[in-house]
Amino acid sequence: MSLSGLSMRGALAALLFMLSALATAAQEATVAFGGRGDPQALIEVTADTLDVSQQDGRAEYAGNVLVGQGEMRMAAERLLVIYDEEKRAIARLEARGGVTLVNGPDAAEAEAADYDVASGQVELTGDVLLTQGPNAISAERMSLDLEKGTARLTGRVRTILVPEER
């Protein structure tokens, strides 16, 4: 092997090491997430049980909860639906327990998710894992803007990138 081949390989190894260290130490990352969603689309919820409270405008779904809105899909053990009585519309969805959120080709897992329906903002918290094809990003929190199709991950962000095979 030539000297130039060794120096090129050494430079590549050093670059990969530096990128790995930067990715591991990062505290925040912004990425695309599944394309744009439609917070105005109908929301469909299915579950094993449903408890409704007319007094406080809440409905709680439990067991194998599945939520669909446009291209977005969410699964969890429990889902609390909070209604805005003045607007006569759903204000928030609060999912707990093994939350999985899928939008287009991207998927995220977390312990909890809070979805502000009017703004199209979703906050995932607790051991967040985002997968995009073969790549993965983990963090403590992920803020998702469904209308823009972007996500911001914060809190000890770690990224694993799989280069294309040649």
N, C-alpha and C positions, 0 to 999 in steps of 0.2 A: 504494500500500500504506500502511496506517495506521501510526502510531508504535507502537501496541500490537502490531501484527503483527511489526514489526521487532524489538521488545524480546523478544517471545516466541520468535522464531526465534533471536535471539542467545543467549538463556538456554538454549534447547535445544542449540544448537551447543556452548556452554560445558560443559553437562552431559555431552554425548557425548564431548567431548575429555577431561574429567576421568575418566569411566568407562574410556575407552580407555587412558589413562595408568595408572590403577590396575590394570586387567587385565594390561597389559604388564609392570608392575613386580611383580606378585604372585609370591610364592615358594611358595604352597600354595593349593589349592582342593579342596573336597569336593563331589562330585556324585553323583547317582543313576546306577546303571549297570545297565541291562537287566532290572531286576526280580530277584527272588531265584532263586538257583541251588540245586541239590541235590548237595552234595559226596558224598552217599551213593549217588547213582545210578551205574549201571554205566558204565564208561569203555570206549569203543571206539576203537582206534587202527588206522589203515591207513597203509602206506608202501611204498616200492619195495623196501627191504631191512630185515632185522632181524638183529642180532647179540646173542646172549644169553651172559652169563657167570654160571654157577651159583656160582662161587667168591665173587663179591662182590655177588650179588643185583641185578645190573643188566641192563637190556635197552636196546639203542640202535637206534632206528629212524632211517632216513635216506631222503631223497628224497621230495618231495611228501607230507610227513607230515600227516595229518588226524586230529584228536582230537575225539570227541564225548562229552558227558556231559550228559544231560538236554537243556536248551535251549542250553547252551554249546557253541560250536564253536571249535577252535583249529587253525591251520595254521602249519607251520614247515618249514625244511629238515632239521632234526635234532631228535630227541626222546630224552632219556635218562630211562628209567623206573627208579626206585630203590625196591626192595622192603624192607619191614621184616620180617625173618625171624621175630622174636618174635611179631608180630601177624599174620603171614602175610597181609599186605595191601600194597598200593601205598602208599608213604610220600610220594614226591615225583615230580613231572614237571618236567624242565628242558628247555625248548624254546629253540632257537637258530637264528638266521638267518631274517630276514623274517617275524617272528611276527605273526599276525593273530588276534585274539580277538574273537569275536562272542557276545553274550548278548542275546537279544531283539532290539530295534531298534537297539541300540548296538554300536559296533565300535571296537577299539583296535588300533593297529599299534605295534611296537617291535622292537628288535634281539634281545631275549631275554625269556623269561618263566619264572619259577620258581613252581610250584604245589604248596603243601603241602596234600595231599588231605584229611588228617584235619581240619584247621582250616578248610578252604575259603578260604584266603588265597592270592592270586596277586600276585606282584611283577613288573611289567613295567619294563624298563630300556632306556635307549638310544633317544633320539629318539622318545619316545612321542607318538602322535597319536590323540586320542579324537574320534570323530565321533558326534554325536547329532542326527540329522536334518540340517538345513543348518548347524548350529553345530559348531565345532571348538575343541579345546583341545590345546595342545602343552605338553610338560614333559619333564623328564629321567627321571622315575620315576612310576609309578602303582601304588598299593597297592589291591587290589580285595578286598572281602569278599563272596564269593558268597552266603553265607547272608543277609546284610542287603541285598544289592543296591546297595552303595555303593562309591565309589572316591575315593581321595585322591591328588591329583596334586601333586608337589613338584619344586622345582628350576626356577626361571625359567619359571613358568607363563604362557602367553599364550593369551588367549581371543578368539575371533571369534564374535560373536553376530549372527544375522540376524533383524531384527525382522519381525514379521508384516506382510504387505502388506495395505493397507486397500482 
